[in-house]
Amino acid sequence: MLPLDKDSLPYDEGSERASSVDDYKVTCIQFIKDISNDYLAWVDYYKLPPEEDKKRRDRILATVERTNEWLAKVATTIKGVDVVMNDGIQKMAENTAGNPFQIGVFVNNSSGYTLAKSGIIDINVKAVGREGYKVKLGWHQKDRRFLISSTTTVSIDESHIVEGQEFDLLDLHLKMNAQECKPRDIISFTVIVSEMSEGQEHERRGVTTIVHVT
């Protein structure tokens, strides 16, 4: 099993083992580099066609680069470092698994690494299944639709989501309440989309997005 997320860990755990934010950043930057080798090893194990093999490796390595850039330049607290680090781990797992169908999550027309003001943040989820399949918004866990990690309390409004509704083309706008956020806060969230056939889930994939509040 791949370590898909670290949501069971308390985000302040690092504060007891780091003498400073900068020291903790150095530790986590090295950790991201080290753990990427585990995900690359999984790609080896899959024995993929050359083009797909290269695509997954490139995306894992790009995630290492962007995550470590955010660790160095964006995170300002121990908690912020943890949010960025876990976001990178989540993204590496997703890139290792690959995307059998098209899916994208956008904040202010950007994906993956994004910027937004505090307040109500619009999240645009788009997906299309392969021929003969439909798509729908899925659940991260049985009792939790979205995985959210942030330096300040945020939530995604689920009141307008029609449970079980399947689409040929999913083009959904979600609203994240980030009104308590201040500049330099960081939010990471994962949206799950399921590919469906005759009412049964065929595949499911997550897309993790990080937001730097400006």
N, C-alpha and C positions, 0 to 999 in steps of 0.2 A: 504494500500500500504506500502511496505517496503521502508525505506530510502536507496535506492540502491547506491547512491553516493552523494558526496558533491561538485561536480565539479563547482557549481555555486558560491561557496564561494571564495573570494580572499585569497590567501595563506598567505598574510602578515597581515591579520586581527588580528591574535593573538599577533602581536608585540605591539599593543596598550594596551592590557590588561595583559601582562606578564612583570613583572619587570626584569626577567632574563630567559635565556633558561632553566636552571635547574628548576625554579619554574613552568615554562610552561610544562616541561616534567612531573612533579608530577601531575599537573592538568589533563593532557591528559591521563596519565596512569590510573588515577582513572576514568576518563570518559569512557575509553575502558572497564574497569571492569563493570561499571554501565550499559552501553548500551548493553553489552552482555546479560544482563537479559531480555531485550526486545526481542532479537532474540531467546533466549531460550523459552520465552513465546509464540512466534510464532510456535516453534516446538511443544509445548504443544497443541496449537490450531489445528494443522494439524492431531492429533490423528493417528500417523503413526504406522506401525508394529514395534514391539520392536527392531528388529535389525537395521532398518533404523532410528528409533528414536535415538538410542544410537550412531549411526554413525554420525548423524548431530550434536548432542550435543558434542560429543568428538571433532569434527572438530572446532566447535565454541570455545570451551575452549582452544584448542591448538592454535587457532588464537590469543586469548587474551594473552596467554603466550608468543608466538613468537613476536607479535606486541609490547608488553610492554618491551621485551628484546631489540628489535631494538630501541624503544624510549629511553631506558636507555643508550644503548651502542653505537648506530650507529649515530643517529641524533645529529648534532652539532649546528644547527641554528633553529630559530623559524620556518622558512620555511620548513626545513627538518623534524621537529617534525610534522608539518601539513601533509606533504606528507605521513609519516609513519602512522599517526593516521587515515587519510582517507583511506589509503590502508587497514588497519585493519577493518574498517567499511565495506568497499566494500567486503572483504573476508568473513566477518561474514554473510553478506546478501547472498552471493553465497552459503555458507555452509548451511544456513537456507533453501534455495530453493532446495538444493540437485542436483544430476546429474542423469537425466534419461538415458543419453547416455554417452559413454566414451569420455573424452576430457582431453587433457594435454597441457601445455605450458612450454617450457624448455629453459633456458639460461645456457649454459655451462653444460648441462646434469642435471641441478637442476631445481626444480619447486617451486613456491611459494615465497621463500626467496633465492635470488641468488646473486652471485658476478660476476663482469665483469670489464675489463679494459676500459678506454675511447677509443673512436674510433667508428668503425662500429660493433655493437653488433648483433650477429645472434640469432634470435628467432625462435624456432622450434615449430610449432603448429600441434598437432596430434589429430585426432578425428575419431570415427566410430559410425555410427548410429545403432539403433536397427534393427532387421530383417525387411526388406521391406522399410527401410528408407535410404536416402543419407544425406550427410552433406556438408555444405559450410561455408565459412567465411562470417560472418554477419556484421552488422553495430551497433555501440553503440547508435547512434542517427541518425536521417534521414540524416543529413549533416556532420556526423563525424563517421568515421569507428572505430577509437580507442579512448578510454579515456586515456589520458596521463597526469600525474602530476609529476613534477620534480623540483629540486632545480636549474637546469640550462636548457636552451632550448634544447630539443631533438625532433626528428621526426622519424616516421616510413615510409619508402619508399613504396608507393602504386602503383608505375608505372607498376609493373609486375603482379599485381593481375588481374585475368580475372573475371570480374563481373558476378555473377550468376552461375559460374561453380560449379557443384555438384559432389561429390565423394562418392564412397563406403568407401574408406579410405582416409582421409585427412592427408597429410604429407607435410606441407608447411614450407618453410624457409622465414622469413621476415628479413629485414635489418633495424636496428635502428641506426640513425645517432646520436651518442653521442660524437662527436669530440670536442665539447665545454666543456665537463665535466672534472672535476678534481677529484683527490682522495677525498673521503668523500661525494661527491655528491650522491643524492638518486633519483631514478626514479621509479615510479609506473605506470603500464599500464594495461589496460583491453582489452582482445581479446574476441570477441563474435563469437560463432559458432551456426549456425542454423541447426536443423534437418528437413529434407524436405521430403515431400511425394507428388508425382505427381505435382511438381512445386510449392507447397504451404508449407509455414513454419508451422511445427507442434509444435516444441519446440525451444527455444533459451536459451542459457546459456552463461554466462561470466566467464572468468577465469582471476583473477588479480594476477600480478606478481610484486614483488619489487626487484630492483637491487641496490646493494651497489657498487658504483664505487671505485675500489681500485688502 
